[in-house]
Amino acid sequence: MAIYLIVFAISIFLISLSEYIKKKIVNKKVEKLIYIFTVGVALCIPSVLAGMRDYSIGTDVLTYGNIWFYNAVGSDFKVYTNWATSSSIGYLYAVINYIVAHFTINPHYFYFIYNFIENIIIFIAIYKNRDVVNVPLAMMAYYLLFYNLFLNILRQGMALSLILLGFSLLREKRYISFLIIVYIAILFHNTAGIAVIFLLLYIFLKKNITLQSNLETIKVIKKQDIINLQLFFERIIIIFLIIIIVILFEDIIRYLGSLGLVGDRYLMYINAEGVSGGFYQHLLGFCMPTLILFCINRSNLKFNIDYNFLFFVIITSTCFGFLMNKYTFLSRITLYFDIFFIISLPYILKNGNVRFSYKGINLNKYLAAIYLLIYWVIIYGYFNSGNTVPYIFMRG
């Protein structure tokens, strides 16, 4: 168990060091080179850990990971990708397998490269939002909340990384680019299509928050009270509609399956018994701490589109947490909401008006680090979610 935490600590230290170097070096070319090198090493170290793991670490490795890598060795590209897609293996996941398999027949190299790509995408997603989040803290959130999970869900892990990257595109109003990102994510895992909800939600919130902010500015008191009530009910309806759409996702998948448009793998997800990921752990350990922080920090951020978007995502994730006890397939869908916690926690600690301090020292990030560490120890260390603890080095 300690090997994970040591690797995370080294990576976060190097990322923090790169942020410090960036502020100190005047020469932009030198600063850029040192920054890229330091961050590259920081992201490479946990990727080496992912590559050197035994095949028993992460259930997807033996389920389809090794199988489809070996299938790619010596195969014709078109035959292999057609075979993969007809077997519900994502097209781009198959492409990466194919490329790596033509340089080596050892799957460990594939797992290293694949995790390295995921780490780079997650870092870029965080870096592009550095104006609203602390980069090292956000990377810590990724490592302690999702790194071990990504060792287990190979194809969906990449899809989740891409959807997180799409958040910066929403903030930049690059909506077409966001849809392209969603399409690329679908080529790793079909469930990524649910992320279109985020685009609709962001556009709706931006429109309504702009209206509310304008009314506040011109002091239209009576009319504003009516609008506030209207916005409240509209947001309740949004959450309700999102939940209904996702619950109906089961029937949609069954219908598409009857038409032969989706494979048996997706029918297997909705027919699974038990709650993957833990019902109570998700609610109490994952959702509640961040949800509480968003609630107590509302006053100074109520007209902020990013705050409202992330708040809605957290509330929806919490609602799904309750529903997962009945609808087991939601554990896969909820991950597309959960991945935004990498941004949400650092965001509210940096931009909220609540400060935990001692003798003038801001303790927010230290308390967050303690919370994340406790979460990792309980979920991955004690409950062994994803079967990644204890770490076992490769044996073949």
Disulfide bonds with the S-S distance in Angstrom:
none
